[in-house]
Amino acid sequence: MDFHQAPPTLSNTFLSDSNLKDVLKKYVAPDFLSTIEKHLDHVGELACGKWLEWSREAEARPPELTTFDPWGRRIDRIRMSEGWKNLEAAAATEGIVASGYERKFGDRSRVYQAALLYLFHPSSAFVSCPLAMTDGAARAIELYGDDELKKNAFTRLTSRDPSKFWTSGQWMTEKTGGSDVSGTSTIASPSSRPIDGFDWKLDGVKWFTSATTSQMAMLLARPDGAELGSRGLSLFYTELRDGNGALKNIEILRLKDKLGTRALATAELHLRGTPAKLVGSEGGGVRKISSLFNITRVYNSVCATGHFRRALDLAQSYSRVREAFGRRLVDHPLHAATLEHLEDEYAKCLELSFYVAHLLGKDECGTASEDERILLRALTPIVKLFTAKRCMEGVSEVVELFGGAGYVEDTGIPTLLRDAQVFSIWEGTTNVLSLDFLRALEKENAAPILLKKIQNDFASAIEGPAKAPWETMQSILKNAKGDRASLEREARRLAFAVAEIVALGLRT
C-alpha cells in the first residue's frame, strides 16, 4: 500500500497564538482589547485562508517587466499578479497602515497595528515591504510635509479605500553603497518649467528600489551645488506616473533577480529629469528620512517575528503528523526540546518587537517620558538586528526539522528560508545597526537610561536567565574603557547582549 505523508496545516493564526494574546494584554487596556481581538480574529482567519491562496498565486507568478511595446516604443511596464493586487487591496481595507494614524486606541494604536502586521505578513508575499515604506513615508510627511502633501499624499497613504490607497517606495541605495548614503550621486536641479508644484528635477541611478509599482516615492538627492557628503543631501517626493500610467522620466533598467522575496518587484531605475518636490527646507535629508526608516525597522522586526511564528506553526503541525522510529516526531524528547528552544527564541522576538512598538506609539502621541523616548532611539536598531538574526537561524532549523521535505521546493518550506535572509539586510545590516546603537549610546546619552531601566525593571532577570548577557555587557563596557575602536569591535556582541537582557527582562 502506498504511503502519503500528511502535510502540515494552519488554523486561524490569531486564535492559535497564545503568545500574541498574552503580549497584547500587557499593552492594551481591557476596554480596548475586546474590540481589537474581534478584528484580529477576522484577520487570523484570512491569513490561513484567502490571503494564503493569494500569496501562493503571487509567488507562482512573479513580476514581469516589458521594456518596449511591439513597435519599439519604450513603456517600462511591470505586470503584477492578481494575488499581489488583491493583497494590497486587503491591506488597505484592514487598515494595516491606517490603524497607526487613525489612533483610535491612543498611544496603543501602534501595538494594535503591530498585531495586524504580524498576522498579515506571513501570508502577504511581502506586500508588507511596500507597506513599511508607505507607513514611513506617511510619518515623514506628517512631520515635514507641507499642507499640499498632507492633503494629497498623506491622505492616500493612510486610506482604507483600495481605490484611493497609495503605497510608497523608498529610494536610497545607489551603486556607491547602501547604508552609506554619503556618496549619493543623484542630483536635484530647479526645474525651469514646474508643473503642479513639482519644481525640481532629478537625475541619477537608484540601484535597488523595492515597491517600484508604487504610486510615489521618497528619496535622497543632492541639490546642484550642495556640499559633498551626507550633509548636502535633501529629501524629495516624487509621483511615479502621469494620468495615463506612464512613468515620469523614469527608466526601469532591470528587475533584480533576488534570492527571495520574488513576488516583490525590485528594480534598478534611471531618473532622467524626474519631477520632484522638496520635503521641508533644503538640506537635512538624512535626518528627515531617518523618521522613515525608523518606522521601517519596526516593521522589519514585526514581520521577522511573524515569519518566525509561521515557520514554527508549520513545524509544530508537522511534528504531530509525521512518524519516525515508531513515534510521532513530537513524542521524541530531542525533537520536542528543539521545538521548545525555538519557541523560546521566538518569544524573545515577540516581546522585544511589541515593546518597541509600544514605545513608538507613546512617542508619536506625546505620552512618552524623556527616558522612554531615548529608549526608543536605542532599542530600534537593536530590535531589528536581533529579530532578523533569530528569525533566520530559527527558520533554518525548521527546514532541518522537516528533513528532506524541507529541501523540496514545492512544499513551500525552502521559500521561508530564502525570504528570511532579507530581514538582516533591509533597513541596515547587523553591523550597521550595531554601530547605530553605539551612536545612540553616545549622542543620545542612552547608556545611563538603559542601565537604569535594566537595573530597576529587569533586576530579577539579570540575576536569573539574563545573567550571562548582563555579564557580557558589563565586561565589554569595562574592557573598552572609552576606546572607540575597541567598542566598535565588540558592537555586535554588545547589541545582542542588550537585546537578550531586555527581551528576557520583559518575559520575566
C-alpha positions as CSV (number, residue, x, y, z in Angstrom):
1,M,0.0,0.0,0.0
2,D,1.4,3.4,-1.0
3,F,2.1,5.8,1.9
4,H,1.3,9.5,1.5
5,Q,2.6,11.9,4.2
6,A,0.0,14.2,5.7
7,P,1.2,17.8,5.2
8,P,1.3,20.4,8.0
9,T,-1.8,22.6,8.2
10,L,-2.7,26.0,9.5
11,S,-5.7,27.2,11.5
12,N,-6.8,30.7,12.5
13,T,-3.4,32.3,13.2
14,F,-4.8,34.6,15.9
15,L,-6.9,32.1,17.8
16,S,-4.0,29.6,17.8
17,D,-1.4,32.2,19.0
18,S,-1.5,32.4,22.8
19,N,1.8,34.3,22.8
20,L,0.3,37.2,20.9
21,K,-2.8,37.3,23.1
22,D,-0.6,37.4,26.2
23,V,1.6,40.3,24.9
24,L,-1.5,42.3,23.9
25,K,-2.8,42.1,27.4
26,K,0.4,43.8,28.6
27,Y,-0.2,46.9,26.5
28,V,-3.9,47.2,25.6
29,A,-6.5,48.2,28.2
30,P,-9.3,45.7,28.7
31,D,-12.0,48.0,27.3
32,F,-10.0,48.3,24.0
33,L,-8.8,44.6,24.0
34,S,-12.2,43.1,23.1
35,T,-12.6,45.3,20.1
36,I,-9.0,44.7,18.9
37,E,-9.3,40.9,19.4
38,K,-12.5,40.7,17.3
39,H,-10.7,42.3,14.4
40,L,-7.6,40.1,14.9
41,D,-9.8,37.0,14.9
42,H,-11.1,38.1,11.5
43,V,-7.6,38.7,10.2
44,G,-6.3,35.4,11.6
45,E,-8.9,33.6,9.6
46,L,-8.0,35.4,6.4
47,A,-4.3,34.7,7.0
48,C,-4.8,30.9,6.9
49,G,-7.4,31.1,4.1
50,K,-7.9,33.6,1.3
51,W,-4.7,35.6,1.9
52,L,-2.6,32.4,1.9
53,E,-4.1,31.5,-1.5
54,W,-3.4,34.9,-2.9
55,S,0.2,34.8,-1.5
56,R,0.8,31.5,-3.2
57,E,-0.5,32.8,-6.5
58,A,1.7,35.9,-6.2
59,E,4.8,33.7,-5.6
60,A,3.9,31.5,-8.6
61,R,3.6,34.5,-10.9
62,P,6.5,36.9,-10.1
63,P,6.6,40.4,-11.6
64,E,7.4,40.7,-15.3
65,L,9.0,43.7,-17.0
66,T,8.0,44.7,-20.5
67,T,10.5,47.3,-21.7
68,F,9.2,48.0,-25.2
69,D,5.9,47.7,-26.9
70,P,5.7,45.7,-30.2
71,W,6.5,48.9,-32.2
72,G,9.7,49.8,-30.3
73,R,8.2,52.4,-28.0
74,R,9.6,52.4,-24.5
75,I,6.9,51.6,-22.0
76,D,8.7,50.1,-18.9
77,R,5.6,48.3,-17.7
78,I,5.7,45.9,-14.8
79,R,3.0,43.2,-14.6
80,M,1.9,42.2,-11.1
81,S,-0.1,39.1,-10.3
82,E,-3.8,39.3,-9.3
83,G,-2.8,37.8,-6.0
84,W,-0.5,40.7,-5.3
85,K,-3.1,43.2,-6.2
86,N,-5.7,41.5,-4.0
87,L,-3.3,41.5,-1.1
88,E,-2.5,45.2,-1.5
89,A,-6.3,45.9,-1.5
90,A,-6.8,43.8,1.6
91,A,-4.0,45.6,3.4
92,A,-5.8,48.9,2.8
93,T,-9.2,47.5,3.8
94,E,-8.0,46.0,7.0
95,G,-6.0,49.2,7.9
96,I,-2.5,47.8,8.1
97,V,-1.1,51.3,7.7
98,A,-4.2,53.4,8.5
99,S,-4.6,51.9,12.0
100,G,-1.3,53.6,13.0
101,Y,-2.6,57.0,12.1
102,E,-6.2,56.9,12.9
103,R,-5.0,56.4,16.5
104,K,-8.4,55.1,17.7
105,F,-6.7,53.5,20.6
106,G,-4.5,56.4,21.5
107,D,-0.9,55.6,22.2
108,R,-1.7,51.9,22.0
109,S,-2.6,52.2,18.3
110,R,0.9,51.1,17.2
111,V,0.6,47.9,19.3
112,Y,-2.7,47.2,17.6
113,Q,-1.1,47.9,14.2
114,A,1.8,45.6,15.0
115,A,-0.6,42.8,15.7
116,L,-2.3,43.3,12.4
117,L,1.0,43.4,10.6
118,Y,2.3,40.3,12.5
119,L,-0.7,38.3,11.3
120,F,-0.7,39.8,7.7
121,H,2.9,39.5,6.8
122,P,3.4,35.6,6.6
123,S,0.5,35.4,4.1
124,S,1.3,38.6,2.2
125,A,4.0,37.5,-0.3
126,F,5.9,40.5,1.1
127,V,3.3,43.1,0.3
128,S,4.4,44.1,3.8
129,C,7.5,45.6,2.2
130,P,5.8,48.5,0.4
131,L,3.5,48.8,3.4
132,A,6.6,49.5,5.6
133,M,7.8,52.2,3.2
134,T,4.2,53.6,2.9
135,D,4.0,54.0,6.7
136,G,7.4,55.5,6.8
137,A,6.5,58.0,4.1
138,A,3.3,58.9,5.9
139,R,5.3,59.6,9.0
140,A,7.9,61.7,7.2
141,I,5.1,63.8,5.5
142,E,3.3,64.1,8.9
143,L,6.5,65.6,10.4
144,Y,7.9,67.6,7.5
145,G,5.4,67.8,4.6
146,D,3.6,71.0,3.5
147,D,-0.2,71.3,3.5
148,E,-0.5,70.0,-0.1
149,L,1.5,66.8,0.7
150,K,-0.6,66.3,3.8
151,K,-3.8,66.8,2.0
152,N,-3.0,64.6,-1.0
153,A,-0.2,62.1,-0.4
154,F,-0.7,61.6,3.3
155,T,-4.5,61.1,2.9
156,R,-3.9,58.4,0.3
157,L,-1.1,56.6,2.2
158,T,-3.4,56.2,5.2
159,S,-6.6,55.4,3.4
160,R,-8.7,52.3,3.9
161,D,-10.2,52.6,0.4
162,P,-8.3,50.4,-2.0
163,S,-9.3,52.7,-4.9
164,K,-7.6,55.6,-3.2
165,F,-4.9,53.9,-1.3
166,W,-1.3,54.5,-2.4
167,T,1.9,52.7,-1.5
168,S,5.3,54.4,-1.5
169,G,8.8,53.5,-2.4
170,Q,12.0,54.5,-0.5
171,W,14.9,55.1,-2.9
172,M,18.2,55.4,-1.1
173,T,20.5,52.7,-2.4
174,E,22.9,53.6,-5.2
175,K,25.9,51.8,-6.8
176,T,28.3,53.6,-4.4
177,G,26.7,51.9,-1.4
178,G,23.6,51.0,0.6
179,S,23.6,52.2,4.2
180,D,26.4,54.7,3.5
181,V,24.4,57.4,1.6
182,S,27.2,60.0,1.8
183,G,28.2,59.1,-1.8
184,T,24.7,59.7,-3.2
185,S,25.1,60.9,-6.8
186,T,21.5,61.7,-7.7
187,I,21.4,65.4,-8.5
188,A,18.4,67.6,-8.0
189,S,18.1,70.8,-10.1
190,P,15.5,73.5,-10.0
191,S,13.0,73.0,-12.9
192,S,12.7,75.7,-15.5
193,R,9.1,74.6,-16.1
194,P,7.4,73.5,-12.8
195,I,4.2,71.6,-13.1
196,D,1.7,71.2,-10.2
197,G,4.3,72.2,-7.7
198,F,6.9,69.8,-8.9
199,D,9.6,72.4,-9.1
200,W,12.7,70.2,-9.0
201,K,14.0,67.5,-11.4
202,L,16.1,64.5,-10.5
203,D,18.9,62.8,-12.4
204,G,20.7,59.7,-11.3
205,V,20.5,55.9,-10.9
206,K,18.9,54.2,-7.9
207,W,20.4,50.7,-7.8
208,F,17.9,48.8,-5.6
209,T,14.3,50.1,-5.3
210,S,11.6,47.9,-3.9
211,A,7.9,48.7,-4.5
212,T,8.6,50.0,-8.0
213,T,4.9,49.6,-8.7
214,S,4.0,52.2,-6.1
215,Q,2.4,55.5,-6.9
216,M,5.0,57.6,-5.2
217,A,8.4,57.5,-3.6
218,M,10.6,59.3,-1.1
219,L,14.3,59.6,-1.9
220,L,17.5,61.4,-1.2
221,A,19.2,63.6,-3.8
222,R,21.9,66.3,-3.7
223,P,20.8,69.7,-4.9
224,D,23.1,71.0,-7.6
225,G,26.0,72.8,-5.9
226,A,25.3,71.4,-2.4
227,E,28.3,70.2,-0.3
228,L,29.5,66.7,-0.7
229,G,28.8,64.0,1.9
230,S,25.6,63.2,3.7
231,R,25.2,66.8,5.0
232,G,24.5,68.0,1.4
233,L,21.5,65.7,0.9
234,S,17.9,66.7,0.8
235,L,14.7,64.7,1.0
236,F,12.4,64.7,-2.1
237,Y,9.0,63.4,-3.0
238,T,8.0,62.2,-6.4
239,E,5.0,60.6,-8.1
240,L,6.0,57.9,-10.5
241,R,3.3,58.0,-13.2
242,D,1.2,60.5,-15.1
243,G,-2.6,60.3,-15.6
244,N,-2.1,57.7,-18.4
245,G,0.0,55.4,-16.2
246,A,3.3,56.3,-18.0
247,L,6.4,56.7,-15.9
248,K,7.5,60.3,-15.5
249,N,11.0,60.4,-16.9
250,I,12.0,57.2,-15.2
251,E,13.6,54.2,-17.0
252,I,13.5,50.8,-15.5
253,L,16.9,49.3,-16.3
254,R,16.0,45.8,-15.0
255,L,14.2,43.9,-12.3
256,K,16.5,42.3,-9.8
257,D,16.9,38.6,-9.7
258,K,16.9,38.0,-6.0
259,L,17.5,35.1,-3.6
260,G,14.0,35.6,-2.1
261,T,11.0,38.0,-2.0
262,R,10.4,37.0,-5.6
263,A,6.8,38.2,-5.7
264,L,8.0,41.7,-4.9
265,A,9.1,44.0,-7.8
266,T,12.6,45.3,-7.1
267,A,14.2,47.4,-9.8
268,E,17.2,49.4,-10.9
269,L,16.0,52.8,-12.0
270,H,17.5,55.6,-14.1
271,L,16.0,59.0,-13.2
272,R,16.2,61.4,-16.2
273,G,14.8,64.7,-15.2
274,T,12.1,63.1,-12.9
275,P,9.8,65.8,-11.5
276,A,10.0,66.1,-7.7
277,K,9.1,68.3,-4.7
278,L,11.4,69.2,-1.9
279,V,10.2,67.9,1.5
280,G,10.7,70.7,4.1
281,S,13.6,73.0,3.6
282,E,16.7,72.2,1.6
283,G,19.3,70.1,3.5
284,G,18.8,67.8,6.5
285,G,17.8,64.9,4.2
286,V,19.3,62.2,6.2
287,R,17.7,63.4,9.4
288,K,14.3,63.6,7.7
289,I,14.4,60.3,6.1
290,S,15.5,58.7,9.4
291,S,11.9,59.2,10.6
292,L,11.0,56.9,7.6
293,F,13.5,54.1,8.2
294,N,12.8,54.1,12.0
295,I,9.3,53.0,11.0
296,T,10.6,50.5,8.5
297,R,12.9,49.0,11.1
298,V,10.0,48.4,13.4
299,Y,8.0,46.8,10.5
300,N,11.0,44.6,9.7
301,S,11.1,43.4,13.3
302,V,7.4,42.6,13.5
303,C,7.5,40.9,10.1
304,A,10.6,38.8,11.0
305,T,8.8,37.7,14.2
306,G,5.6,36.9,12.3
307,H,7.7,35.0,9.7
308,F,9.4,33.0,12.5
309,R,5.9,32.2,14.0
310,R,4.7,30.9,10.7
311,A,7.7,28.6,10.3
312,L,7.1,27.3,13.9
313,D,3.4,26.8,13.2
314,L,4.2,24.6,10.3
315,A,7.0,22.7,12.2
316,Q,4.7,22.1,15.2
317,S,1.9,20.9,12.9
318,Y,4.3,18.6,11.0
319,S,5.7,17.1,14.3
320,R,2.2,15.9,15.2
321,V,1.5,14.1,11.9
322,R,5.0,12.8,10.9
323,E,6.0,9.4,12.4
324,A,9.6,8.2,12.6
325,F,11.0,5.2,14.5
326,G,7.6,4.2,15.7
327,R,6.6,7.5,17.2
328,R,5.3,10.9,16.2
329,L,8.1,13.5,16.0
330,V,6.6,15.5,18.8
331,D,6.9,12.4,21.1
332,H,10.7,12.2,20.6
333,P,12.3,14.1,23.5
334,L,15.1,15.6,21.5
335,H,12.7,16.9,18.7
336,A,10.4,18.3,21.4
337,A,13.3,20.0,23.1
338,T,14.5,21.5,19.8
339,L,11.0,22.9,19.2
340,E,10.9,24.3,22.8
341,H,14.2,26.1,22.3
342,L,12.9,27.7,19.0
343,E,9.7,28.7,20.8
344,D,11.8,30.5,23.5
345,E,13.8,32.3,20.9
346,Y,10.7,33.4,19.0
347,A,9.1,34.6,22.3
348,K,12.0,36.9,22.9
349,C,11.5,38.4,19.4
350,L,7.8,38.9,20.1
351,E,8.4,40.6,23.5
352,L,11.0,42.9,22.1
353,S,9.1,43.9,19.0
354,F,5.9,44.7,20.7
355,Y,7.7,46.7,23.5
356,V,9.3,48.9,20.9
357,A,6.0,49.3,19.0
358,H,4.5,50.3,22.4
359,L,7.3,53.0,22.8
360,L,6.8,54.2,19.3
361,G,3.1,54.7,19.9
362,K,3.8,56.7,23.0
363,D,6.4,58.8,21.3
364,E,4.1,59.7,18.4
365,C,1.2,60.6,20.7
366,G,3.4,62.7,23.0
367,T,2.8,60.5,26.1
368,A,6.4,59.1,26.3
369,S,8.7,60.3,29.0
370,E,12.1,61.6,28.1
371,D,13.6,58.3,29.2
372,E,11.2,56.3,27.0
373,R,12.0,58.5,24.0
374,I,15.7,57.8,24.4
375,L,15.0,54.1,25.0
376,L,13.1,54.0,21.7
377,R,16.0,55.5,19.9
378,A,18.5,53.0,21.4
379,L,16.3,49.9,21.0
380,T,15.1,50.5,17.4
381,P,18.3,49.3,15.8
382,I,18.6,46.5,18.4
383,V,15.1,45.1,17.8
384,K,15.7,45.0,14.1
385,L,19.1,43.2,14.2
386,F,18.0,40.8,16.9
387,T,14.7,39.6,15.4
388,A,16.3,39.4,11.9
389,K,19.1,37.1,13.0
390,R,16.9,35.0,15.3
391,C,14.3,34.6,12.5
392,M,16.9,33.4,10.0
393,E,18.5,31.0,12.4
394,G,15.1,29.7,13.5
395,V,13.8,29.2,10.0
396,S,17.0,27.3,9.0
397,E,16.4,25.0,12.0
398,V,12.8,24.5,10.9
399,V,13.9,23.5,7.4
400,E,16.1,20.8,9.0
401,L,13.2,19.6,11.2
402,F,11.3,18.8,8.1
403,G,14.1,16.6,6.9
404,G,14.2,16.0,3.1
405,A,10.7,17.6,2.7
406,G,12.2,20.8,3.9
407,Y,14.6,20.9,1.0
408,V,11.9,20.3,-1.7
409,E,10.7,23.4,-3.4
410,D,7.0,22.6,-3.8
411,T,6.5,22.0,-0.1
412,G,7.0,25.8,0.3
413,I,9.4,25.3,3.1
414,P,12.6,26.5,1.2
415,T,10.8,29.7,0.4
416,L,10.6,30.5,4.1
417,L,14.4,30.3,4.4
418,R,15.2,32.3,1.3
419,D,12.8,35.0,2.3
420,A,14.1,35.1,5.9
421,Q,17.6,36.2,4.7
422,V,16.3,39.6,3.7
423,F,15.4,40.7,7.2
424,S,19.0,41.1,8.2
425,I,19.8,43.1,5.1
426,W,17.0,45.5,4.5
427,E,17.0,48.7,6.6
428,G,20.5,48.2,7.8
429,T,22.7,45.2,8.2
430,T,23.6,43.7,11.6
431,N,27.0,45.6,11.7
432,V,25.4,48.9,10.5
433,L,22.7,48.7,13.2
434,S,25.2,47.7,15.9
435,L,27.2,50.9,15.2
436,D,24.0,52.9,15.1
437,F,23.3,51.5,18.6
438,L,26.7,52.9,19.7
439,R,25.8,56.3,18.3
440,A,22.6,56.2,20.4
441,L,24.6,55.4,23.5
442,E,26.9,58.3,22.8
443,K,24.9,61.1,21.1
444,E,21.6,60.5,22.9
445,N,23.4,59.6,26.2
446,A,21.3,56.5,26.2
447,A,23.7,54.3,28.3
448,P,22.6,55.6,31.7
449,I,19.0,55.4,30.8
450,L,19.3,51.9,29.5
451,L,21.3,50.8,32.6
452,K,18.6,52.3,34.9
453,K,15.9,50.5,33.0
454,I,17.7,47.2,33.3
455,Q,18.6,47.5,36.9
456,N,15.2,48.8,38.1
457,D,12.8,46.8,35.9
458,F,14.7,43.7,35.0
459,A,16.6,43.0,38.3
460,S,15.2,39.5,38.6
461,A,16.2,38.7,35.0
462,I,19.8,39.8,35.4
463,E,20.1,37.6,38.5
464,G,18.5,34.7,36.6
465,P,18.0,34.0,32.9
466,A,19.7,37.2,31.7
467,K,22.7,36.8,34.0
468,A,25.1,35.7,31.2
469,P,24.3,38.6,28.7
470,W,24.3,41.0,31.6
471,E,27.9,39.9,32.5
472,T,28.8,40.1,28.8
473,M,27.6,43.7,28.5
474,Q,29.4,44.8,31.7
475,S,32.6,43.1,30.5
476,I,32.5,44.8,27.1
477,L,31.9,48.3,28.6
478,K,34.6,47.8,31.2
479,N,37.3,46.5,28.9
480,A,36.6,49.1,26.2
481,K,37.2,51.9,28.7
482,G,36.0,54.6,26.3
483,D,38.2,53.4,23.5
484,R,36.1,53.8,20.4
485,A,37.9,51.2,18.2
486,S,37.6,48.6,21.0
487,L,33.9,49.3,21.4
488,E,33.3,49.1,17.7
489,R,34.9,45.7,17.5
490,E,32.6,44.5,20.2
491,A,29.5,46.3,18.9
492,R,27.7,43.2,17.7
493,R,28.2,41.3,20.9
494,L,27.1,44.3,22.9
495,A,23.9,44.8,20.8
496,F,22.9,41.2,21.1
497,A,23.7,41.1,24.8
498,V,21.4,44.1,25.4
499,A,18.7,42.7,23.3
500,E,18.8,39.4,25.2
501,I,18.6,41.3,28.6
502,V,15.7,43.4,27.6
503,A,13.8,40.5,25.9
504,L,14.3,38.2,28.9
505,G,13.5,41.0,31.3
506,L,10.2,41.6,29.5
507,R,9.4,37.9,29.8
508,T,10.4,37.5,33.5
